[in-house]
Amino acid sequence: HGYHPVHGHTTQLRHTNEGIFQGLPQNFNVMRYHSLIADGATFPNCLKITAKNDEAIIMAFEHIRFPVFGVQYHPESILSE
């Protein structure tokens, strides 16, 4: 997979314009501080990927029936748009 830990770097997010991303710009920069990544192949059918970065790494997902969302970046960071 070639993944490497990313701490304190921005990445460009691309999303599906659904859920928490509805009405936001299609692409924007977000701050990452993570050593782990989510593997979509292990997601149960009730979770849907809603954003990836420019390396195709999952950055967000949501539950298909309940208002449950997860992000793999820091929206509160000063470097997140």
PAVEXDO-511823 format. One record per residue (C-alpha): residue number from 1; residue in one letter; y negated, z negated, x. Coordinates in nm, 3 decimals. Layout:
@n = NUM	res = A	north = Y	up = Z	east = X .
...
% end
This chain:
@n = 1	res = H	north = 0.000	up = 0.000	east = 0.000 .
@n = 2	res = G	north = -0.234	up = -0.053	east = 0.293 .
@n = 3	res = Y	north = -0.419	up = -0.342	east = 0.130 .
@n = 4	res = H	north = -0.621	up = -0.579	east = 0.346 .
@n = 5	res = P	north = -0.797	up = -0.906	east = 0.252 .
@n = 6	res = V	north = -1.159	up = -0.864	east = 0.149 .
@n = 7	res = H	north = -1.400	up = -1.155	east = 0.178 .
@n = 8	res = G	north = -1.772	up = -1.119	east = 0.115 .
@n = 9	res = H	north = -1.779	up = -0.741	east = 0.070 .
@n = 10	res = T	north = -1.894	up = -0.528	east = -0.219 .
@n = 11	res = T	north = -1.683	up = -0.257	east = -0.379 .
@n = 12	res = Q	north = -1.767	up = 0.001	east = -0.645 .
@n = 13	res = L	north = -1.615	up = -0.078	east = -0.983 .
@n = 14	res = R	north = -1.513	up = 0.194	east = -1.232 .
@n = 15	res = H	north = -1.424	up = 0.081	east = -1.583 .
@n = 16	res = T	north = -1.298	up = 0.206	east = -1.919 .
@n = 17	res = N	north = -1.614	up = 0.111	east = -2.118 .
@n = 18	res = E	north = -1.407	up = -0.128	east = -2.330 .
@n = 19	res = G	north = -1.419	up = -0.503	east = -2.394 .
@n = 20	res = I	north = -1.647	up = -0.686	east = -2.151 .
@n = 21	res = F	north = -1.759	up = -0.354	east = -1.998 .
@n = 22	res = Q	north = -1.875	up = -0.192	east = -2.321 .
@n = 23	res = G	north = -2.226	up = -0.054	east = -2.278 .
@n = 24	res = L	north = -2.245	up = -0.117	east = -1.902 .
@n = 25	res = P	north = -2.306	up = 0.157	east = -1.644 .
@n = 26	res = Q	north = -1.982	up = 0.343	east = -1.564 .
@n = 27	res = N	north = -1.996	up = 0.254	east = -1.193 .
@n = 28	res = F	north = -2.154	up = -0.049	east = -1.028 .
@n = 29	res = N	north = -2.105	up = -0.266	east = -0.722 .
@n = 30	res = V	north = -1.932	up = -0.604	east = -0.736 .
@n = 31	res = M	north = -1.871	up = -0.876	east = -0.476 .
@n = 32	res = R	north = -1.517	up = -0.959	east = -0.363 .
@n = 33	res = Y	north = -1.386	up = -1.273	east = -0.192 .
@n = 34	res = H	north = -1.012	up = -1.231	east = -0.241 .
@n = 35	res = S	north = -0.697	up = -1.210	east = -0.035 .
@n = 36	res = L	north = -0.467	up = -1.118	east = -0.325 .
@n = 37	res = I	north = -0.453	up = -0.823	east = -0.562 .
@n = 38	res = A	north = -0.302	up = -0.771	east = -0.906 .
@n = 39	res = D	north = -0.004	up = -0.535	east = -0.933 .
@n = 40	res = G	north = -0.021	up = -0.334	east = -1.255 .
@n = 41	res = A	north = 0.352	up = -0.260	east = -1.234 .
@n = 42	res = T	north = 0.418	up = -0.628	east = -1.305 .
@n = 43	res = F	north = 0.179	up = -0.655	east = -1.602 .
@n = 44	res = P	north = 0.339	up = -0.728	east = -1.940 .
@n = 45	res = N	north = 0.277	up = -0.470	east = -2.214 .
@n = 46	res = C	north = 0.015	up = -0.696	east = -2.373 .
@n = 47	res = L	north = -0.226	up = -0.650	east = -2.079 .
@n = 48	res = K	north = -0.438	up = -0.340	east = -2.025 .
@n = 49	res = I	north = -0.618	up = -0.248	east = -1.702 .
@n = 50	res = T	north = -0.987	up = -0.197	east = -1.774 .
@n = 51	res = A	north = -1.137	up = -0.153	east = -1.425 .
@n = 52	res = K	north = -1.041	up = -0.048	east = -1.075 .
@n = 53	res = N	north = -1.238	up = -0.010	east = -0.755 .
@n = 54	res = D	north = -1.283	up = 0.296	east = -0.536 .
@n = 55	res = E	north = -0.949	up = 0.215	east = -0.367 .
@n = 56	res = A	north = -0.768	up = 0.209	east = -0.707 .
@n = 57	res = I	north = -0.720	up = -0.169	east = -0.683 .
@n = 58	res = I	north = -0.724	up = -0.346	east = -1.020 .
@n = 59	res = M	north = -1.054	up = -0.525	east = -1.073 .
@n = 60	res = A	north = -1.023	up = -0.622	east = -1.442 .
@n = 61	res = F	north = -0.782	up = -0.639	east = -1.732 .
@n = 62	res = E	north = -0.774	up = -0.758	east = -2.092 .
@n = 63	res = H	north = -0.521	up = -0.864	east = -2.353 .
@n = 64	res = I	north = -0.464	up = -0.598	east = -2.619 .
@n = 65	res = R	north = -0.478	up = -0.843	east = -2.916 .
@n = 66	res = F	north = -0.664	up = -1.154	east = -2.805 .
@n = 67	res = P	north = -1.010	up = -1.198	east = -2.647 .
@n = 68	res = V	north = -0.865	up = -1.277	east = -2.304 .
@n = 69	res = F	north = -1.012	up = -1.104	east = -1.998 .
@n = 70	res = G	north = -0.964	up = -1.133	east = -1.624 .
@n = 71	res = V	north = -1.168	up = -1.003	east = -1.332 .
@n = 72	res = Q	north = -1.085	up = -0.987	east = -0.962 .
@n = 73	res = Y	north = -1.442	up = -1.007	east = -0.836 .
@n = 74	res = H	north = -1.737	up = -1.242	east = -0.863 .
@n = 75	res = P	north = -1.983	up = -1.132	east = -1.134 .
@n = 76	res = E	north = -2.204	up = -1.434	east = -1.056 .
@n = 77	res = S	north = -2.256	up = -1.328	east = -0.694 .
@n = 78	res = I	north = -2.603	up = -1.222	east = -0.586 .
@n = 79	res = L	north = -2.452	up = -0.895	east = -0.456 .
@n = 80	res = S	north = -2.279	up = -0.807	east = -0.785 .
@n = 81	res = E	north = -2.490	up = -0.572	east = -0.998 .
% end
